[in-house]
């Protein structure tokens, strides 16, 4: 019990959980067995190994906002979108962390050096494409002008009105809006600064903090897996399905077909560090907060799972994270 509550405390502080091994309670092999039992051919091999630039793609995007509310933008040099404007962004390279990749992309495309302070959004598509959106502060450097154009970008500038630009894509509007709101939060409650954990994984994993109220004393409880050592539930992500699909299949495995009402609240941490060369440990783990909108007494469990009641202070801290803007949002594109 102490270790699980201790890990909840660490997650709320943006720190790494303390576990002696990489847990996975619902592997792709298990998921394929469930699928095959329904007479449907599995869509993903059970031995799927995430490999950067082969079968997984990690993108970083930096939204930097200055004191005047202007956004740092860069003009594309690639032939497919030359002349269009976009946020400094690009693919992670072998051996990089999210923060290292973001700093590199900003420097290459805008000429500016940055201090990355927090994640502000995680986006996913098909379970194998992820975009990590960060913000931070400019430390120095020289803003790239047309005279310094290269293969990375043609130029960069601080932009007040995006409507004046020809954009590469409109998908950046929600990212910019989120960053501006975060930078202008002042006294409004928002999630604390959250940086990714530089931790390698061999698989794509989704760790769940499933929270529920106990009617008898109104205390908050957390679901744990008791399949091996007691730990927070973890499932392998199906790389050809959406994260919502992975979550639903795993919740069905835990609760049965009559799922209790629930809603993914947001991301509590991201664990990722790509390997060099690629392929050794290019996996990732997302920790997702999932509140259940029903009393514990009304939610039966199947298999080896149980509820642990949190101490009042930790329960209240976790409950506070269930408010608006108190976790990093997860945007599932498809």
C-alpha positions in Angstrom: 0.0 0.0 0.0 2.8 2.4 0.9 4.5 2.0 -2.4 1.4 2.7 -4.4 0.5 5.8 -2.4 4.2 6.8 -2.6 4.1 6.6 -6.4 0.9 8.7 -6.5 2.8 11.4 -4.6 5.7 11.2 -7.0 3.4 11.4 -10.0 1.7 14.5 -8.6 5.1 16.1 -8.2 6.0 15.3 -11.8 8.6 12.7 -10.7 9.4 9.1 -11.8 7.6 6.2 -10.1 9.7 3.9 -8.1 9.3 0.4 -9.5 11.7 -2.5 -9.6 10.6 -3.7 -13.0 8.6 -2.7 -16.1 5.1 -4.0 -15.4 2.6 -4.9 -18.1 -0.7 -6.5 -17.1 -2.4 -6.6 -20.5 0.2 -7.4 -23.3 -0.4 -7.4 -27.0 -0.4 -11.2 -26.8 -3.2 -11.2 -24.3 -5.1 -8.6 -26.3 -4.8 -10.8 -29.4 -6.2 -13.8 -27.5 -9.2 -11.7 -26.6 -9.6 -10.6 -30.2 -9.2 -14.1 -31.6 -11.8 -15.5 -29.1 -14.3 -13.2 -30.8 -13.5 -14.7 -34.2 -11.5 -11.6 -35.4 -8.0 -11.8 -36.7 -5.5 -9.8 -34.6 -4.2 -6.7 -36.3 -0.8 -6.5 -34.5 1.9 -9.1 -34.0 2.3 -10.0 -30.3 6.1 -9.4 -30.6 5.8 -5.8 -31.9 8.9 -3.9 -31.0 8.7 -0.1 -31.3 11.6 1.2 -33.4 12.1 4.9 -34.1 11.5 6.1 -37.7 10.3 2.6 -38.5 7.1 1.8 -36.8 6.8 4.6 -34.2 7.1 8.4 -34.7 7.7 10.9 -31.9 7.3 14.6 -32.8 8.2 17.6 -30.7 6.6 21.0 -31.1 7.6 24.1 -29.2 5.1 27.0 -28.6 7.1 30.0 -27.3 5.2 33.1 -26.4 7.0 36.4 -25.5 5.9 39.1 -23.1 3.7 40.8 -25.8 1.9 37.6 -26.5 3.6 37.0 -29.8 4.3 33.5 -31.0 7.7 32.3 -32.4 7.1 30.9 -35.9 9.4 29.6 -38.6 9.1 29.6 -42.4 9.5 26.2 -44.0 12.3 25.3 -46.4 11.2 21.8 -47.3 10.1 21.5 -50.9 6.8 20.0 -50.0 5.7 23.1 -48.0 8.4 25.8 -48.8 7.3 29.3 -47.8 4.6 28.1 -45.4 4.8 29.0 -41.7 4.7 26.7 -38.8 5.8 26.2 -35.2 9.3 25.0 -34.7 8.8 21.2 -34.7 10.2 18.0 -35.9 10.9 14.3 -35.3 13.0 13.1 -32.4 16.3 11.5 -33.3 18.0 8.4 -31.9 19.3 8.8 -28.4 17.3 12.0 -27.7 15.0 13.0 -24.9 11.9 15.1 -25.6 13.5 18.2 -24.1 16.7 17.8 -26.1 14.8 17.3 -29.3 12.7 20.4 -28.7 15.8 22.6 -27.9 17.5 21.3 -31.1 14.5 22.0 -33.3 14.0 25.5 -32.0 17.7 26.3 -32.4 17.9 24.8 -36.0 14.7 26.4 -37.2 14.7 29.8 -35.4 18.3 30.4 -34.3 17.2 30.8 -30.6 18.3 28.9 -27.5 15.6 27.9 -25.1 14.8 26.6 -21.7 12.0 24.1 -22.0 9.8 24.4 -18.8 6.8 22.1 -19.3 4.7 19.9 -21.4 1.4 21.5 -22.3 -0.2 18.8 -24.5 0.3 15.3 -25.7 -1.3 14.2 -29.0 -1.6 10.7 -30.4 -2.7 9.0 -33.6 -3.1 5.3 -34.2 -1.2 4.4 -31.1 2.2 4.8 -32.8 2.4 8.5 -33.6 2.8 11.0 -30.7 3.4 14.7 -30.6 4.8 16.3 -27.4 3.9 20.0 -27.2 6.1 22.0 -24.9 6.7 25.6 -24.0 9.5 27.5 -22.3 11.6 30.7 -22.4 14.2 32.1 -24.8 17.7 32.3 -23.3 19.6 33.8 -26.2 20.7 33.3 -29.8 20.0 35.3 -32.9 16.6 35.2 -34.7 17.1 33.7 -38.1 16.7 36.1 -41.0 16.3 35.3 -44.7 20.0 35.9 -45.1 20.6 32.9 -42.9 18.2 30.6 -44.7 19.2 26.9 -44.8 17.7 23.5 -45.2 16.0 23.7 -41.8 14.1 26.9 -42.4 14.0 30.1 -44.4 13.5 32.5 -41.5 11.8 32.9 -38.2 9.9 35.7 -36.5 7.6 36.6 -33.6 4.1 36.8 -34.9 1.1 38.6 -33.4 -1.6 37.7 -35.9 -1.4 34.3 -37.5 -4.0 35.3 -40.0 -1.3 37.3 -41.8 0.7 34.1 -42.6 0.2 31.3 -45.0 0.3 28.3 -42.6 1.5 24.8 -43.3 -1.5 23.5 -41.3 -4.2 24.7 -39.0 -3.5 22.0 -36.5 -1.3 24.4 -34.6 -4.1 26.8 -33.5 -5.2 24.7 -30.5 -1.5 24.3 -29.4 -0.9 28.0 -29.6 -4.1 28.8 -27.7 -3.1 26.3 -25.0 0.3 27.8 -24.6 -1.0 31.4 -24.4 -3.5 30.4 -21.8 -0.8 28.6 -19.8 1.6 31.6 -20.0 -1.2 34.0 -19.0 -2.5 31.9 -16.1 -1.1 34.1 -13.3 -3.3 33.2 -10.2 -5.6 30.8 -12.0 -5.2 27.1 -11.0 -3.2 25.1 -13.7 -1.1 22.0 -13.5 2.4 22.6 -12.3 5.3 22.5 -14.6 5.8 19.0 -15.9 8.8 17.8 -17.8 9.1 14.3 -19.4 11.0 11.6 -17.5 14.1 10.5 -19.3 13.4 6.8 -18.9 13.8 4.2 -21.7 11.1 1.5 -22.3 11.0 -1.5 -24.6 7.3 -1.3 -25.3 4.6 1.3 -25.8 2.8 1.4 -22.4 -0.2 3.1 -20.8 -0.2 3.3 -17.0 -3.6 4.2 -15.4 -4.4 6.0 -12.2 -8.0 5.0 -11.9 -9.6 7.0 -9.1 -13.0 6.5 -7.5 -14.9 7.7 -4.4 -15.9 5.3 -1.6 -19.4 6.1 -0.6 -19.1 5.1 3.0 -16.5 7.7 3.9 -16.2 9.8 0.7 -12.5 8.9 0.5 -10.6 8.6 -2.8 -9.4 5.1 -3.8 -7.0 4.0 -6.5 -7.1 0.8 -8.5 -4.1 -1.5 -8.3 -3.0 -4.6 -10.1 -2.2 -7.6 -7.8 -1.0 -9.9 -10.6 2.6 -9.7 -9.4 3.8 -7.1 -6.9 1.0 -4.6 -6.2 1.3 -1.7 -8.7 -0.7 0.7 -10.8 -2.4 -1.0 -13.8 -0.4 -1.0 -17.0 -1.4 -2.1 -20.5 0.5 -2.4 -23.8 -0.6 0.1 -26.4 -1.9 -1.4 -29.7 0.1 0.6 -32.3 -2.6 0.3 -35.0 -5.4 1.4 -32.7 -6.2 4.7 -31.1 -5.3 5.2 -27.4 -9.0 5.4 -26.7 -9.4 1.9 -28.1 -6.5 0.6 -26.0 -8.0 2.2 -22.9 -11.5 0.8 -23.5 -10.2 -2.7 -24.1 -8.1 -2.6 -20.9 -11.0 -1.1 -18.9 -13.2 -4.0 -20.2 -10.6 -6.5 -19.1 -10.7 -5.0 -15.6 -14.4 -4.2 -15.1 -16.2 -6.4 -17.7 -18.4 -5.3 -20.5 -20.6 -3.1 -18.2 -18.0 -0.4 -17.9 -18.5 2.2 -15.2 -18.8 5.8 -16.5 -15.3 7.3 -16.7 -13.4 9.9 -18.6 -9.7 10.3 -19.2 -8.7 13.4 -17.3 -5.2 13.9 -18.7 -1.5 13.0 -18.5 0.4 12.8 -15.2 3.7 11.9 -16.7 5.6 10.8 -19.9 8.5 8.4 -19.7 10.6 8.3 -22.9 14.2 8.3 -24.0 15.0 6.9 -27.4 17.9 4.6 -28.0 21.0 4.9 -30.1 21.1 3.1 -32.4 17.3 2.9 -32.8 15.3 -0.2 -31.8 16.8 -1.2 -28.4 14.4 0.8 -26.3 12.3 3.2 -28.4 9.1 2.5 -26.3 7.3 4.9 -24.0 5.0 5.0 -21.1 2.2 7.5 -20.6 0.5 7.8 -17.2 -3.1 8.7 -17.5 -5.5 9.9 -14.8 -9.0 8.3 -15.2 -11.7 9.3 -12.7 -14.6 6.9 -12.4 -18.0 8.6 -12.0 -19.6 6.1 -9.7 -19.2 4.9 -6.1 -16.7 2.2 -5.4 -19.4 0.1 -3.8 -21.2 0.0 -7.2 -18.3 -1.0 -9.4 -17.4 -4.8 -9.4 -13.9 -5.9 -10.4 -12.8 -9.0 -12.3 -9.4 -10.7 -12.4 -6.6 -9.7 -10.0 -7.3 -6.0 -9.3 -8.3 -4.2 -6.1 -8.9 -0.8 -4.6 -6.5 1.0 -2.2 -7.8 3.8 -0.1 -5.5 6.9 -0.1 -4.7 8.9 2.9 -6.8 12.0 3.2 -4.0 14.5 2.2 -2.9 12.5 -0.9 -6.5 11.9 -1.8 -7.2 15.6 -1.7 -4.1 16.4 -3.8 -5.2 13.9 -6.4 -8.8 15.2 -6.3 -7.5 18.7 -7.0 -5.9 17.4 -10.2 -9.3 16.5 -11.5 -10.2 20.1 -12.0 -10.1 21.9 -15.3 -6.5 22.5 -16.6 -4.9 20.6 -13.7 -3.4 17.8 -15.9 -1.7 17.9 -19.3 -4.4 17.2 -21.9 -4.2 14.2 -24.1 -5.6 14.8 -27.6 -6.4 11.6 -29.5 -6.6 12.5 -33.1 -7.6 9.1 -34.4 
